[in-house]
Amino acid sequence: MDQEKFGKFIKDVRKKNNLTQKQLADKYNVTYQAVSKWENGLNMPDTSLIKQMSKDFGLSIDELLDGEYKDAKRRKIYLIIIIFGLIFVILCMLLMVVFKPFPVDSDFQFKTLSTECKNFTISGNISYNKNKSAIYINNIKYCGGDDIEEYKSIECTLYESNNNIEKIISNYKSKHEKIKLEEFLQDITLSIDNYEKTCTEYKEDSLYLSINATDFNGKTIIYKIPLKLDSCNGDD
């Protein structure tokens, strides 16, 4: 047992109960010098006094002998556990935001998007299940020759065509004037999450890209790029 720790604890108990050394001494029929020695770790009260102090101040004998409040120690441990738990939850939430995953539900399937247009190649896919689908397109390349002209603006739009009704799914515009077509294509990534259609509802060649390049004279060149989708009803 650490007498010095015991003494500091007795002193803390005495002060929390608004007692002077003399008042504590009178309470247990000892001199205030005896109390002073307890608090300075020079001496210990006998066993009968320790038991009485335990009853009078609502402390366990273990708390008195160990020189610390057990409940406070437990609360400190619980607080540390809670803090680390909150930190862990916050980190998990941040990771989910930063690394937002492409839909990977167990029932999701993936199909490839491609184009037979001789002037362009693309990389893309559709992920889908019976409730929804998501579209991802990137790495669009122009292979129709050398287009070295600098355009005032270029715009790329993903359309869905159904019964002569065209719907814009996604759109990307050049951020700067005076841009070449190849430079613009390098920046394009179209990512549409939680699209309302499912893959089985797409008709053949219902999706296409439209790229409009406008020069500084106001003339616009329009490229229409049909997208071919691997059969969604077939086996992987």
MDAnalysis code that builds the backbone (N, CA, C; Angstrom):
import MDAnalysis as mda
import numpy as np

u = mda.Universe.empty(708, n_residues=236, atom_resindex=np.repeat(np.arange(236), 3), trajectory=True)
u.add_TopologyAttr("name", ["N", "CA", "C"] * 236)
u.add_TopologyAttr("resid", np.arange(1, 237))
u.add_TopologyAttr("resname", ["MET", "ASP", "GLN", "GLU", "LYS", "PHE", "GLY", "LYS", "PHE", "ILE", "LYS", "ASP", "VAL", "ARG", "LYS", "LYS", "ASN", "ASN", "LEU", "THR", "GLN", "LYS", "GLN", "LEU", "ALA", "ASP", "LYS", "TYR", "ASN", "VAL", "THR", "TYR", "GLN", "ALA", "VAL", "SER", "LYS", "TRP", "GLU", "ASN", "GLY", "LEU", "ASN", "MET", "PRO", "ASP", "THR", "SER", "LEU", "ILE", "LYS", "GLN", "MET", "SER", "LYS", "ASP", "PHE", "GLY", "LEU", "SER", "ILE", "ASP", "GLU", "LEU", "LEU", "ASP", "GLY", "GLU", "TYR", "LYS", "ASP", "ALA", "LYS", "ARG", "ARG", "LYS", "ILE", "TYR", "LEU", "ILE", "ILE", "ILE", "ILE", "PHE", "GLY", "LEU", "ILE", "PHE", "VAL", "ILE", "LEU", "CYS", "MET", "LEU", "LEU", "MET", "VAL", "VAL", "PHE", "LYS", "PRO", "PHE", "PRO", "VAL", "ASP", "SER", "ASP", "PHE", "GLN", "PHE", "LYS", "THR", "LEU", "SER", "THR", "GLU", "CYS", "LYS", "ASN", "PHE", "THR", "ILE", "SER", "GLY", "ASN", "ILE", "SER", "TYR", "ASN", "LYS", "ASN", "LYS", "SER", "ALA", "ILE", "TYR", "ILE", "ASN", "ASN", "ILE", "LYS", "TYR", "CYS", "GLY", "GLY", "ASP", "ASP", "ILE", "GLU", "GLU", "TYR", "LYS", "SER", "ILE", "GLU", "CYS", "THR", "LEU", "TYR", "GLU", "SER", "ASN", "ASN", "ASN", "ILE", "GLU", "LYS", "ILE", "ILE", "SER", "ASN", "TYR", "LYS", "SER", "LYS", "HIS", "GLU", "LYS", "ILE", "LYS", "LEU", "GLU", "GLU", "PHE", "LEU", "GLN", "ASP", "ILE", "THR", "LEU", "SER", "ILE", "ASP", "ASN", "TYR", "GLU", "LYS", "THR", "CYS", "THR", "GLU", "TYR", "LYS", "GLU", "ASP", "SER", "LEU", "TYR", "LEU", "SER", "ILE", "ASN", "ALA", "THR", "ASP", "PHE", "ASN", "GLY", "LYS", "THR", "ILE", "ILE", "TYR", "LYS", "ILE", "PRO", "LEU", "LYS", "LEU", "ASP", "SER", "CYS", "ASN", "GLY", "ASP", "ASP"])
u.atoms.positions = np.array([
    [0.845, -1.202, 0.000],
    [0.000, 0.000, 0.000],
    [0.876, 1.245, 0.000],
    [0.480, 2.238, -0.779],
    [1.243, 3.477, -0.924],
    [0.722, 4.485, 0.115],
    [1.518, 4.703, 1.175],
    [1.075, 5.612, 2.227],
    [0.923, 7.038, 1.718],
    [1.812, 7.453, 0.818],
    [1.737, 8.826, 0.292],
    [0.449, 9.021, -0.517],
    [0.096, 8.019, -1.318],
    [-1.133, 8.092, -2.104],
    [-2.351, 8.076, -1.182],
    [-2.275, 7.256, -0.133],
    [-3.352, 7.194, 0.848],
    [-3.530, 8.563, 1.513],
    [-2.414, 9.200, 1.884],
    [-2.463, 10.504, 2.558],
    [-3.110, 11.572, 1.679],
    [-2.730, 11.605, 0.388],
    [-3.311, 12.590, -0.530],
    [-4.813, 12.349, -0.694],
    [-5.187, 11.071, -0.686],
    [-6.605, 10.735, -0.858],
    [-7.408, 11.176, 0.370],
    [-6.882, 10.919, 1.576],
    [-7.556, 11.337, 2.814],
    [-7.703, 12.866, 2.830],
    [-6.664, 13.561, 2.417],
    [-6.713, 15.026, 2.389],
    [-7.804, 15.504, 1.423],
    [-7.902, 14.849, 0.263],
    [-8.926, 15.212, -0.724],
    [-10.324, 14.944, -0.168],
    [-10.512, 13.807, 0.508],
    [-11.802, 13.470, 1.113],
    [-12.175, 14.496, 2.169],
    [-11.190, 14.865, 3.007],
    [-11.443, 15.845, 4.077],
    [-11.897, 17.185, 3.496],
    [-11.216, 17.645, 2.443],
    [-11.546, 18.950, 1.859],
    [-12.906, 18.918, 1.157],
    [-13.229, 17.796, 0.502],
    [-14.518, 17.688, -0.175],
    [-15.661, 17.684, 0.829],
    [-15.356, 17.285, 2.063],
    [-16.376, 17.292, 3.118],
    [-16.270, 18.536, 4.004],
    [-15.484, 19.528, 3.548],
    [-15.359, 20.824, 4.233],
    [-14.939, 20.683, 5.700],
    [-13.935, 19.842, 5.922],
    [-13.418, 19.627, 7.269],
    [-11.985, 20.122, 7.357],
    [-11.650, 20.738, 8.498],
    [-10.250, 21.084, 8.765],
    [-9.568, 19.859, 9.346],
    [-8.238, 19.921, 9.458],
    [-7.509, 18.803, 10.076],
    [-7.977, 18.612, 11.519],
    [-8.222, 19.714, 12.236],
    [-8.654, 19.605, 13.638],
    [-10.043, 18.971, 13.740],
    [-10.949, 19.377, 12.825],
    [-12.302, 18.808, 12.850],
    [-12.274, 17.312, 12.552],
    [-11.426, 16.902, 11.605],
    [-11.310, 15.476, 11.301],
    [-10.696, 14.741, 12.484],
    [-9.709, 15.390, 13.148],
    [-9.073, 14.778, 14.311],
    [-10.078, 14.597, 15.445],
    [-10.876, 15.626, 15.700],
    [-11.878, 15.550, 16.774],
    [-12.910, 14.459, 16.475],
    [-13.231, 14.295, 15.180],
    [-14.239, 13.307, 14.791],
    [-13.794, 11.894, 15.181],
    [-12.485, 11.665, 15.124],
    [-11.983, 10.308, 15.400],
    [-11.112, 10.247, 16.667],
    [-11.244, 11.314, 17.513],
    [-10.558, 11.332, 18.812],
    [-9.051, 11.123, 18.683],
    [-8.470, 11.835, 17.725],
    [-7.007, 11.828, 17.596],
    [-6.558, 13.274, 17.527],
    [-5.252, 13.516, 17.572],
    [-4.737, 14.875, 17.485],
    [-4.670, 15.303, 16.014],
    [-4.672, 16.640, 15.829],
    [-4.579, 17.117, 14.441],
    [-3.209, 16.805, 13.867],
    [-2.180, 16.631, 14.797],
    [-0.854, 16.242, 14.316],
    [-0.909, 14.854, 13.690],
    [-1.761, 13.971, 14.246],
    [-1.901, 12.623, 13.692],
    [-2.494, 12.688, 12.283],
    [-3.494, 13.573, 12.140],
    [-4.114, 13.741, 10.814],
    [-3.098, 14.275, 9.815],
    [-2.271, 15.229, 10.285],
    [-1.237, 15.804, 9.428],
    [-0.266, 14.723, 8.948],
    [0.090, 13.785, 9.822],
    [0.997, 12.699, 9.441],
    [0.328, 11.757, 8.435],
    [-0.970, 11.517, 8.639],
    [-1.672, 10.681, 7.644],
    [-1.567, 11.307, 6.253],
    [-1.894, 12.623, 6.215],
    [-1.981, 13.301, 4.926],
    [-0.616, 13.480, 4.275],
    [0.425, 13.439, 5.049],
    [1.777, 13.569, 4.488],
    [2.442, 12.216, 4.246],
    [1.685, 11.149, 4.440],
    [2.202, 9.827, 4.165],
    [3.217, 9.331, 5.166],
    [3.203, 9.903, 6.387],
    [4.170, 9.516, 7.407],
    [3.620, 8.457, 8.355],
    [2.314, 8.307, 8.336],
    [1.706, 7.352, 9.256],
    [0.335, 6.947, 8.709],
    [-0.250, 5.900, 9.281],
    [-1.551, 5.403, 8.859],
    [-2.470, 5.263, 10.068],
    [-3.768, 5.534, 9.906],
    [-4.702, 5.272, 11.001],
    [-4.855, 3.771, 11.193],
    [-5.289, 3.363, 12.381],
    [-5.442, 1.923, 12.592],
    [-6.661, 1.404, 11.832],
    [-6.784, 0.087, 11.816],
    [-7.807, -0.561, 10.989],
    [-9.220, -0.144, 11.366],
    [-9.463, 0.012, 12.664],
    [-10.814, 0.374, 13.105],
    [-11.209, 1.757, 12.589],
    [-10.236, 2.698, 12.524],
    [-10.526, 4.041, 12.019],
    [-10.782, 4.015, 10.506],
    [-10.019, 3.189, 9.808],
    [-10.210, 3.081, 8.357],
    [-11.612, 2.547, 8.059],
    [-12.055, 1.550, 8.805],
    [-13.400, 1.011, 8.617],
    [-14.463, 2.063, 8.905],
    [-14.227, 2.879, 9.961],
    [-15.186, 3.917, 10.318],
    [-15.239, 5.011, 9.245],
    [-14.062, 5.382, 8.732],
    [-14.011, 6.389, 7.655],
    [-14.767, 5.898, 6.421],
    [-14.631, 4.607, 6.163],
    [-15.323, 4.022, 5.009],
    [-16.833, 4.224, 5.135],
    [-17.362, 3.978, 6.323],
    [-18.795, 4.146, 6.549],
    [-19.199, 5.620, 6.524],
    [-18.382, 6.477, 7.193],
    [-18.738, 7.888, 7.325],
    [-18.742, 8.619, 5.978],
    [-17.809, 8.293, 5.087],
    [-17.672, 9.035, 3.835],
    [-18.188, 8.265, 2.613],
    [-18.843, 7.128, 2.847],
    [-19.439, 6.383, 1.752],
    [-18.430, 5.840, 0.761],
    [-17.286, 5.407, 1.286],
    [-16.226, 4.876, 0.437],
    [-15.978, 3.413, 0.793],
    [-15.512, 2.660, -0.173],
    [-15.144, 1.283, 0.141],
    [-13.759, 1.280, 0.784],
    [-13.465, 0.228, 1.518],
    [-12.139, 0.114, 2.135],
    [-11.066, 0.039, 1.051],
    [-11.383, -0.629, -0.054],
    [-10.428, -0.701, -1.167],
    [-10.095, 0.687, -1.699],
    [-11.119, 1.543, -1.804],
    [-10.868, 2.906, -2.295],
    [-9.927, 3.647, -1.342],
    [-10.156, 3.495, -0.041],
    [-9.293, 4.158, 0.935],
    [-7.867, 3.635, 0.857],
    [-7.717, 2.325, 0.828],
    [-6.380, 1.735, 0.835],
    [-5.635, 1.977, -0.483],
    [-6.396, 1.982, -1.624],
    [-5.754, 2.216, -2.921],
    [-5.557, 3.692, -3.219],
    [-6.266, 4.531, -2.434],
    [-6.077, 5.969, -2.605],
    [-6.684, 6.519, -3.885],
    [-7.830, 5.969, -4.335],
    [-8.481, 6.492, -5.538],
    [-9.948, 6.086, -5.559],
    [-10.745, 6.918, -6.238],
    [-12.170, 6.642, -6.378],
    [-12.366, 5.622, -7.494],
    [-12.938, 4.501, -7.172],
    [-13.110, 3.443, -8.173],
    [-14.099, 3.859, -9.261],
    [-15.207, 4.508, -8.884],
    [-16.210, 4.922, -9.870],
    [-15.611, 5.914, -10.855],
    [-14.794, 6.821, -10.359],
    [-14.169, 7.808, -11.235],
    [-13.235, 7.129, -12.222],
    [-12.538, 6.120, -11.753],
    [-11.621, 5.390, -12.632],
    [-12.397, 4.671, -13.724],
    [-13.533, 4.059, -13.327],
    [-14.357, 3.369, -14.324],
    [-14.924, 4.353, -15.341],
    [-15.372, 5.511, -14.827],
    [-15.920, 6.518, -15.744],
    [-14.863, 6.973, -16.740],
    [-13.639, 7.099, -16.295],
    [-12.552, 7.517, -17.182],
    [-12.316, 6.477, -18.278],
    [-12.353, 5.195, -17.883],
    [-12.159, 4.118, -18.865],
    [-13.299, 4.114, -19.879],
    [-14.546, 4.261, -19.363],
    [-15.706, 4.276, -20.266],
    [-15.628, 5.458, -21.226],
    [-15.183, 6.603, -20.715],
    [-15.073, 7.794, -21.548],
    [-14.054, 7.586, -22.663],
    [-12.938, 6.970, -22.327],
    [-11.911, 6.690, -23.334],
    [-12.447, 5.755, -24.408],
    [-13.192, 4.723, -23.979],
    [-13.776, 3.772, -24.935],
    [-14.754, 4.473, -25.863],
    [-15.596, 5.353, -25.287],
    [-16.582, 6.069, -26.096],
    [-15.906, 6.989, -27.107],
    [-14.853, 7.693, -26.655],
    [-14.144, 8.615, -27.549],
    [-13.528, 7.873, -28.720],
    [-12.861, 6.740, -28.426],
    [-12.251, 5.966, -29.508],
    [-13.315, 5.387, -30.436],
    [-14.472, 5.006, -29.862],
    [-15.563, 4.501, -30.696],
    [-16.082, 5.562, -31.653],
    [-16.247, 6.795, -31.141],
    [-16.711, 7.889, -31.991],
    [-15.710, 8.204, -33.086],
    [-14.424, 8.193, -32.740],
    [-13.380, 8.450, -33.740],
    [-13.434, 7.406, -34.843],
    [-13.627, 6.140, -34.452],
    [-13.701, 5.049, -35.435],
    [-14.891, 5.239, -36.375],
    [-16.057, 5.595, -35.807],
    [-17.262, 5.794, -36.631],
    [-17.066, 6.956, -37.600],
    [-16.476, 8.056, -37.106],
    [-16.244, 9.232, -37.956],
    [-15.289, 8.897, -39.089],
    [-14.225, 8.148, -38.779],
    [-13.273, 7.756, -39.825],
    [-13.942, 6.888, -40.885],
    [-14.804, 5.966, -40.447],
    [-15.516, 5.109, -41.403],
    [-16.418, 5.937, -42.309],
    [-17.098, 6.938, -41.728],
    [-17.981, 7.783, -42.518],
    [-17.195, 8.610, -43.514],
    [-16.022, 9.125, -43.089],
    [-15.180, 9.906, -43.997],
    [-14.670, 9.051, -45.145],
    [-14.278, 7.816, -44.846],
    [-13.797, 6.919, -45.892],
    [-14.901, 6.609, -46.893],
    [-16.139, 6.472, -46.410],
    [-17.249, 6.190, -47.314],
    [-17.527, 7.363, -48.228],
    [-17.318, 8.600, -47.701],
    [-17.532, 9.789, -48.530],
    [-16.432, 9.947, -49.558],
    [-15.173, 9.798, -49.099],
    [-14.023, 10.005, -49.990],
    [-13.938, 8.927, -51.047],
    [-14.153, 7.668, -50.632],
    [-14.050, 6.542, -51.563],
    [-15.436, 5.973, -51.847],
    [-16.313, 6.831, -52.356],
    [-17.682, 6.412, -52.654],
    [-17.666, 5.283, -53.674],
    [-18.160, 4.135, -53.332],
    [-18.031, 2.989, -54.220],
    [-19.038, 3.006, -55.345],
    [-18.638, 2.434, -56.483],
    [-19.569, 2.168, -57.559],
    [-20.478, 1.044, -57.080],
    [-21.741, 1.004, -57.474],
    [-22.656, -0.009, -56.922],
    [-22.105, -1.419, -57.050],
    [-21.964, -2.091, -55.915],
    [-21.413, -3.446, -55.934],
    [-22.297, -4.400, -55.125],
    [-23.621, -4.135, -55.105],
    [-24.517, -5.045, -54.416],
    [-24.322, -6.452, -54.960],
    [-24.614, -7.432, -54.146],
    [-24.359, -8.816, -54.545],
    [-25.136, -9.209, -55.795],
    [-26.288, -8.553, -56.059],
    [-27.080, -8.921, -57.218],
    [-26.804, -8.039, -58.429],
    [-25.824, -7.168, -58.358],
    [-25.487, -6.314, -59.487],
    [-24.706, -7.098, -60.532],
    [-25.007, -6.809, -61.804],
    [-24.261, -7.354, -62.918],
    [-23.674, -6.205, -63.730],
    [-22.647, -6.509, -64.527],
    [-21.962, -5.478, -65.296],
    [-21.942, -5.840, -66.772],
    [-22.194, -4.834, -67.605],
    [-22.111, -4.991, -69.050],
    [-21.277, -3.858, -69.631],
    [-20.661, -4.155, -70.776],
    [-19.746, -3.201, -71.387],
    [-20.459, -2.313, -72.399],
    [-20.089, -1.031, -72.389],
    [-20.527, -0.103, -73.416],
    [-19.403, 0.075, -74.428],
    [-19.743, 0.099, -75.695],
    [-18.736, 0.309, -76.748],
    [-19.381, 1.085, -77.885],
    [-18.606, 1.405, -78.900],
    [-19.140, 2.120, -80.056],
    [-18.549, 1.561, -81.340],
    [-19.358, 1.537, -82.365],
    [-18.887, 1.119, -83.682],
    [-18.590, 2.324, -84.566],
    [-18.704, 3.517, -83.960],
    [-18.382, 4.733, -84.696],
    [-16.905, 4.731, -85.072],
    [-16.591, 4.963, -86.323],
    [-15.208, 4.866, -86.775],
    [-14.347, 6.019, -86.284],
    [-14.986, 7.107, -85.838],
    [-14.221, 8.285, -85.429],
    [-13.890, 8.314, -83.925],
    [-14.568, 7.470, -83.138],
    [-14.376, 7.530, -81.692],
    [-14.303, 6.121, -81.095],
    [-13.532, 5.996, -80.025],
    [-13.551, 4.797, -79.189],
    [-13.816, 5.257, -77.761],
    [-14.469, 4.390, -76.962],
    [-14.751, 4.735, -75.566],
    [-14.530, 3.520, -74.682],
    [-14.423, 3.777, -73.388],
    [-14.461, 2.726, -72.367],
    [-15.632, 3.053, -71.444],
    [-16.488, 2.068, -71.186],
    [-17.624, 2.323, -70.316],
    [-18.337, 1.053, -69.936],
    [-19.224, 1.160, -68.954],
    [-20.027, 0.007, -68.559],
    [-21.305, 0.454, -67.872],
    [-22.230, -0.496, -67.761],
    [-23.457, -0.302, -66.996],
    [-23.507, -1.387, -65.929],
    [-23.768, -0.983, -64.692],
    [-24.031, -1.962, -63.629],
    [-25.517, -1.892, -63.321],
    [-26.145, -3.031, -63.043],
    [-27.592, -3.022, -62.908],
    [-28.081, -4.197, -62.067],
    [-29.254, -4.016, -61.509],
    [-30.034, -5.116, -60.942],
    [-31.486, -4.871, -61.316],
    [-32.427, -5.537, -60.680],
    [-33.824, -5.425, -61.089],
    [-34.454, -4.085, -60.717],
    [-33.764, -3.300, -59.867],
    [-34.343, -2.050, -59.393],
    [-33.727, -0.794, -59.999],
    [-32.466, -0.851, -60.346],
    [-31.795, 0.371, -60.802],
    [-30.561, 0.019, -61.611],
    [-29.983, 1.043, -62.221],
    [-28.737, 0.844, -62.958],
    [-27.864, 2.074, -62.809],
    [-26.575, 1.928, -63.098],
    [-25.638, 3.037, -63.042],
    [-24.759, 2.975, -64.283],
    [-24.372, 4.139, -64.782],
    [-23.613, 4.223, -66.029],
    [-22.282, 4.924, -65.756],
    [-21.230, 4.383, -66.337],
    [-19.898, 4.983, -66.180],
    [-19.203, 4.976, -67.534],
    [-18.756, 6.165, -67.988],
    [-18.068, 6.294, -69.279],
    [-16.836, 7.167, -69.096],
    [-15.701, 6.685, -69.609],
    [-14.487, 7.508, -69.602],
    [-13.598, 7.083, -70.771],
    [-12.444, 7.655, -70.851],
    [-11.447, 7.295, -71.864],
    [-12.028, 7.369, -73.284],
    [-12.622, 8.527, -73.606],
    [-13.144, 8.759, -74.956],
    [-12.004, 9.270, -75.833],
    [-11.788, 8.619, -76.961],
    [-10.688, 9.003, -77.848],
    [-11.197, 9.248, -79.264],
    [-10.641, 10.302, -79.887],
    [-10.976, 10.629, -81.265],
    [-9.947, 9.986, -82.179],
    [-10.444, 9.199, -83.127],
    [-9.528, 8.514, -84.043],
    [-9.895, 8.786, -85.503],
    [-10.499, 9.951, -85.721],
    [-10.922, 10.302, -87.081],
    [-9.931, 11.168, -87.818],
    [-8.692, 11.180, -87.379],
    [-7.665, 11.998, -88.024],
    [-7.139, 13.051, -87.084],
    [-6.404, 13.995, -87.601],
    [-5.816, 15.065, -86.800],
    [-6.753, 16.267, -86.778],
    [-7.286, 16.559, -85.613],
    [-8.117, 17.747, -85.432],
    [-7.326, 18.708, -84.552],
    [-6.626, 19.629, -85.217],
    [-5.731, 20.534, -84.483],
    [-6.389, 21.879, -84.200],
    [-7.641, 22.031, -84.594],
    [-8.315, 23.312, -84.400],
    [-8.594, 23.564, -82.921],
    [-8.467, 24.838, -82.547],
    [-8.805, 25.252, -81.187],
    [-10.223, 25.817, -81.199],
    [-11.094, 25.223, -80.359],
    [-12.505, 25.595, -80.334],
    [-12.791, 26.557, -79.183],
    [-13.851, 27.340, -79.380],
    [-14.280, 28.253, -78.319],
    [-14.931, 27.475, -77.184],
    [-15.711, 26.455, -77.537],
    [-16.354, 25.620, -76.521],
    [-16.656, 24.251, -77.100],
    [-16.648, 23.246, -76.220],
    [-17.007, 21.880, -76.608],
    [-17.916, 21.322, -75.524],
    [-18.928, 20.569, -75.944],
    [-19.883, 20.005, -75.010],
    [-20.147, 18.541, -75.363],
    [-20.160, 17.691, -74.330],
    [-20.449, 16.274, -74.523],
    [-21.706, 15.923, -73.719],
    [-22.700, 15.310, -74.397],
    [-23.969, 14.986, -73.745],
    [-24.313, 13.524, -73.977],
    [-24.718, 12.836, -72.926],
    [-25.193, 11.465, -73.024],
    [-26.714, 11.485, -73.119],
    [-27.242, 10.902, -74.182],
    [-28.683, 10.875, -74.416],
    [-29.217, 9.453, -74.341],
    [-30.503, 9.366, -74.004],
    [-31.262, 8.138, -74.191],
    [-32.403, 8.442, -75.154],
    [-32.498, 7.662, -76.231],
    [-33.532, 7.866, -77.228],
    [-34.535, 6.726, -77.155],
    [-35.814, 7.088, -77.022],
    [-36.856, 6.072, -76.897],
    [-38.132, 6.591, -77.540],
    [-38.568, 5.909, -78.619],
    [-39.785, 6.312, -79.335],
    [-39.734, 7.787, -79.752],
    [-38.611, 8.167, -80.337],
    [-38.387, 9.534, -80.834],
    [-38.357, 10.589, -79.725],
    [-38.284, 10.129, -78.488],
    [-38.131, 11.055, -77.366],
    [-36.706, 10.940, -76.842],
    [-36.014, 12.076, -76.828],
    [-34.622, 12.088, -76.375],
    [-34.534, 12.705, -74.980],
    [-33.824, 12.003, -74.116],
    [-33.665, 12.452, -72.726],
    [-32.191, 12.608, -72.412],
    [-31.836, 13.746, -71.841],
    [-30.442, 13.972, -71.435],
    [-30.187, 13.251, -70.116],
    [-29.183, 12.388, -70.105],
    [-28.812, 11.653, -68.896],
    [-27.681, 12.360, -68.156],
    [-26.698, 12.857, -68.922],
    [-25.556, 13.540, -68.309],
    [-24.944, 14.485, -69.327],
    [-24.263, 15.509, -68.800],
    [-23.692, 16.527, -69.686],
    [-22.370, 17.029, -69.122],
    [-21.408, 17.287, -70.011],
    [-20.110, 17.818, -69.578],
    [-19.692, 18.898, -70.567],
    [-19.345, 20.092, -70.054],
    [-18.928, 21.215, -70.896],
    [-17.473, 21.574, -70.620],
    [-16.812, 22.095, -71.658],
    [-15.425, 22.544, -71.485],
    [-15.390, 23.707, -70.505],
    [-14.377, 23.728, -69.673],
    [-14.270, 24.749, -68.637],
    [-13.538, 25.997, -69.122],
    [-12.821, 25.877, -70.237],
    [-12.027, 27.008, -70.731],
    [-12.279, 27.205, -72.224],
    [-12.153, 28.451, -72.659],
    [-12.199, 28.719, -74.093],
    [-10.855, 28.332, -74.717],
    [-10.858, 28.223, -76.036],
    [-9.645, 27.893, -76.779],
    [-9.092, 26.534, -76.346],
    [-9.833, 25.491, -76.739],
    [-9.467, 24.143, -76.350],
    [-9.573, 23.214, -77.554],
    [-8.648, 22.284, -77.655],
    [-8.656, 21.307, -78.734],
    [-9.521, 20.112, -78.347],
    [-10.012, 19.404, -79.363],
    [-10.917, 18.284, -79.118],
    [-10.252, 17.196, -78.275],
    [-9.018, 16.842, -78.620],
    [-8.332, 15.778, -77.874],
    [-8.104, 16.172, -76.420],
    [-7.799, 17.447, -76.190],
    [-7.613, 17.917, -74.813],
    [-8.924, 17.822, -74.024],
    [-10.019, 18.155, -74.667],
    [-11.328, 18.093, -74.018],
    [-11.699, 16.654, -73.662],
    [-11.455, 15.740, -74.588],
    [-11.836, 14.349, -74.364],
    [-11.076, 13.725, -73.199],
    [-9.845, 14.169, -72.967],
    [-9.046, 13.629, -71.864],
    [-9.654, 13.938, -70.506],
    [-10.457, 15.000, -70.426],
    [-11.030, 15.425, -69.137],
    [-12.382, 14.784, -68.839],
    [-12.986, 14.116, -69.824],
    [-14.368, 13.657, -69.658],
    [-14.446, 12.370, -68.850],
    [-15.284, 12.392, -67.831],
    [-15.726, 11.188, -67.124],
    [-17.201, 11.389, -66.789],
    [-18.035, 10.513, -67.317],
    [-19.469, 10.574, -67.034],
    [-19.819, 9.443, -66.075],
    [-20.317, 9.794, -64.892],
    [-20.672, 8.801, -63.880],
    [-22.072, 9.098, -63.378],
    [-23.007, 8.208, -63.688],
    [-24.400, 8.395, -63.294],
    [-24.779, 7.266, -62.349],
    [-24.938, 7.589, -61.078],
    [-25.259, 6.581, -60.073],
    [-26.763, 6.560, -59.825],
    [-27.279, 5.388, -59.487],
    [-28.695, 5.222, -59.151],
    [-29.627, 5.729, -60.255],
    [-29.275, 5.402, -61.499],
    [-30.158, 5.768, -62.601],
    [-31.435, 4.943, -62.495],
    [-32.587, 5.575, -62.844],
    [-33.861, 4.928, -62.549],
    [-34.168, 3.725, -63.425],
    [-33.546, 3.623, -64.585],
    [-33.843, 2.492, -65.470],
    [-33.036, 1.262, -65.083],
    [-33.544, 0.109, -65.481],
    [-32.768, -1.118, -65.338],
    [-32.291, -1.547, -66.705],
    [-31.262, -2.368, -66.733],
    [-30.600, -2.693, -67.981],
    [-31.540, -3.360, -68.986],
    [-32.457, -4.183, -68.503],
    [-33.337, -4.918, -69.411],
    [-34.293, -3.989, -70.155],
    [-34.428, -2.729, -69.688],
    [-35.333, -1.797, -70.340],
    [-34.674, -1.013, -71.471],
    [-33.341, -1.061, -71.569],
    [-32.670, -0.352, -72.645],
    [-32.887, -1.082, -73.970],
    [-33.205, -0.305, -74.991],
    [-33.327, -0.883, -76.314],
    [-31.989, -0.797, -77.028],
    [-31.832, -1.587, -78.064],
    [-30.584, -1.584, -78.829],
    [-30.320, -0.186, -79.378],
    [-29.118, 0.305, -79.128],
    [-28.689, 1.625, -79.605],
    [-29.556, 2.769, -79.055],
    [-30.128, 2.581, -77.862],
    [-30.940, 3.658, -77.301],
    [-30.081, 4.738, -76.641],
    [-28.831, 4.419, -76.356],
    [-27.923, 5.392, -75.756],
    [-26.944, 5.906, -76.812],
    [-26.680, 7.197, -76.748],
    [-25.649, 7.748, -77.640],
    [-25.042, 9.008, -77.031],
    [-23.833, 9.298, -77.444],
    [-23.133, 10.523, -77.049],
    [-23.225, 11.538, -78.181],
    [-23.398, 12.784, -77.829],
    [-23.345, 13.871, -78.800],
    [-22.250, 14.839, -78.367],
    [-21.277, 15.077, -79.261],
    [-20.192, 16.018, -78.973],
    [-20.318, 17.194, -79.930],
    [-20.527, 18.374, -79.372],
    [-20.677, 19.601, -80.157],
    [-19.455, 20.485, -79.946],
    [-18.742, 20.772, -81.021],
    [-17.546, 21.619, -80.955],
    [-17.802, 22.904, -81.728],
    [-17.788, 24.048, -81.035],
    [-18.102, 25.340, -81.641],
    [-16.838, 26.174, -81.774],
    [-16.548, 26.646, -83.010],
    [-15.340, 27.440, -83.226],
    [-15.609, 28.908, -82.931],
    [-14.616, 29.747, -83.141],
    [-14.734, 31.167, -82.793],
    [-15.557, 31.948, -83.817],
    [-15.944, 31.314, -84.921],
    [-16.828, 31.947, -85.899],
    [-18.284, 31.542, -85.678],
    [-18.534, 30.754, -84.618],
    [-19.890, 30.333, -84.310],
    [-20.326, 29.083, -85.039],
    [-19.439, 28.454, -85.815],
    [-19.768, 27.219, -86.531],
    [-19.620, 26.032, -85.575],
    [-20.603, 25.130, -85.577],
    [-20.596, 23.986, -84.675],
    [-20.508, 22.684, -85.451],
    [-19.538, 21.869, -85.068],
    [-19.409, 20.519, -85.620],
    [-20.057, 19.564, -84.619],
    [-20.957, 18.697, -85.098],
    [-21.677, 17.778, -84.215],
    [-21.281, 16.344, -84.544],
    [-20.811, 15.628, -83.526],
    [-20.491, 14.207, -83.653],
    [-21.530, 13.418, -82.865],
    [-22.226, 12.509, -83.520],
    [-23.169, 11.633, -82.847],
    [-22.552, 10.247, -82.752],
    [-22.449, 9.715, -81.525],
    [-21.735, 8.462, -81.290],
    [-22.691, 7.452, -80.654],
    [-23.280, 6.545, -81.436],
    [-24.143, 5.503, -80.857],
    [-23.348, 4.574, -79.948],
    [-23.967, 4.174, -78.853],
    [-23.311, 3.286, -77.900],
    [-23.935, 1.898, -77.967],
    [-23.082, 0.925, -78.085],
    [-23.541, -0.464, -78.154],
    [-23.397, -1.102, -76.777],
    [-24.451, -1.790, -76.340],
    [-24.473, -2.415, -75.019],
    [-24.530, -3.931, -75.189],
    [-23.609, -4.631, -74.510],
    [-23.675, -6.086, -74.510],
    [-25.030, -6.537, -73.987],
    [-25.546, -7.636, -74.509],
    [-26.865, -8.120, -74.129],
    [-26.968, -8.312, -72.616],
    [-27.968, -7.667, -72.019],
    [-28.172, -7.772, -70.575],
    [-28.882, -9.056, -70.194],
    [-29.529, -9.697, -71.140],
    [-30.288, -10.898, -70.818],
    [-29.469, -12.167, -70.973],
    [-28.271, -12.014, -71.517],
    [-27.420, -13.167, -71.701],
    [-26.630, -13.482, -70.460],
    [-25.951, -14.615, -70.456],
    [-25.121, -14.997, -69.317],
    [-23.816, -14.244, -69.379],
    [-23.228, -14.008, -68.175],
    [-21.921, -13.377, -68.127],
    [-20.866, -14.332, -68.645],
])
